């Protein structure tokens, strides 16, 4: 969208509507905006007046910067966009009066140091992809931080909160791959979707007792995280919240928690009828699921590379989607006849899987259930199965024998 006029607080800061600049009057290779606000590239060859022309342009930019300095970085109009464009080369920013930092205001800049002592609001994506900032201190005046405000800050190693916030927003620190540890402020009650997803270096996280909800994918792919504590007031853990935490060995649940329970580091619902998450980093090679379990949850064993053999005992009734996806060293699985439903993509990418004993009471094999199971050579489909969905065995290259015992075979 071309911008040819900026009005801030009733004052006209930029007005290009009467501009006469054309490619022919602009130095060759230099870019500018014409009266419509569109970007043009100069074609004029160098002349004696070139230096004076460039100096005038630099002066205008400096004047605009000074006009915006000290005002709200964001809000309405295009002032926050202009500030963002003008600050990409700065590494330090200090402003004793700034209270609001708008969407994308500092996005993509080389900011490494900030001093904003009265800041109250950091809008969504405000520091998105600021790859040079190594640490940041959130001042005590800040009460609101928007989604993804620090997402993709790949150099960010530490964060200190002095302020009071009640929510860690969606994707707030997503893909902050250098972030090593984090203490969530005690006032926080919710951790949003993907809040810490792909924080590869995160090895320590402290979740306070006031947290009641952890969103979908919140800690997904936090591959350095070895332990996590579920506090007493937490009543909702979203889908895939702890998926692909490859070094996770222990999930600890407060004994006072009314919704969740842990045993041997494995996360269950309170009645232990649902196995929610088996820690990917546990050292066991063989595992038999508890006889109390009725449901194996979504992605419960996904990416559990250490497991070679799993026994699903009588009493388990359902295996949900992605339950064993990418369990790359799993070679042998036996599914009791009590199981009536197996979800989609359950054994997808189980590249070492050789032996599968299916329940004789399932009625279908869902899409991508055995997708790319590279070493699976044969399988028996029980007579209870009436439907095999699209791509169920797709790209399982060595599969050469399927025995059908279906009534209508």
Buried (B, 14 or more C-beta within 10 A) or exposed (E): EEBBBBBBEEEEBBEBEEBEBBBEEBBEEBEBBBBEBEEBEBBBEEEEEBEEBEEEBEEEEEEBBEBBBEBBBBBEBBBBBBBBEBBEEBEEBEBEEBBBBBBBBBBBBBBBBBEBEEBBBBBBBBBBBBBBBEEBBBBEBBBBBBBBBBBBBBBBBEBEBEBBBEBBBBBBBBBBBBBBBBEBBEBBBBBBBBBBBBBBBBBEBEBBBBBBBBBBBBBBBBBBBBBBBBBBBBEEBBBBBBBBBBBBBBBEBBEEBEBBBBEEBBBBBEEBBBBBBBBBBBEBEEBEBBEBBBBBBBBBBBBBBBBBBBBBBEBBBBBBBBBBBBBBBBBBBBBBBBBBBBBBBBBBBBBBBBBBBBBBBBEBBBBBBBBBBBBBEEBBBBEBBEEBEEBBBBBBEEBEEEEEEEEEE
